[in-house]
């Protein structure tokens, strides 16, 4: 079943900013940006948060129009809506990503890699 | 009495984004950007929200490092921390302002100007 995604025109700046105003979601954005052009399975993000927390963060980011979530068999593939966000808010994503990829990783990640 | 402001190094991206993820605060940012270089009295923003709501929004924006709030007699002057934000997150403020100044005004403003 396809999950609902906002159209480009429905993507709102306050909503995008509010959803990205969270360290775990910025870390997810950073990971997506590092491997841009590739849709990633949820399992690529398990060092960032628990599985149920990840599902919650992906839903928030999907509803805000930041990511696309597509079912692939029993898995879900996550990709950045780069073209849509660049069209709607020129320069915004690049400026956020530039900082997001330099942020200290969330605690969960530190614990996993320790 | 001077109000507390974060230093440049203390300004955090998730905090800035979370605080700007609100239509009234984006409208305040748009108004500050339109008259940049000028510190504005709170009374310049009374078409955006009630006085007590404005105080709340200014406090949130000050604590996040987005604006400077300086007492001047019985008034308070509001200014954008443009140089600090540009140094910390290059390009971010410009990309947000570009959209913030095009956003439909909050309801309160519509009601006042009707």
Interface residues (C-beta under 8 A of the other chain):
Chain A: X13 X14 X15 X16 X17 X18 X19 X20 X21 X22 X23 X26 X88 X89 X90 X91 X92 X94 X95 X96 X98 X99 X100 X103
Chain B: X13 X14 X15 X16 X17 X18 X19 X20 X21 X22 X23 X26 X88 X89 X90 X91 X92 X94 X95 X96 X98 X99 X100 X103
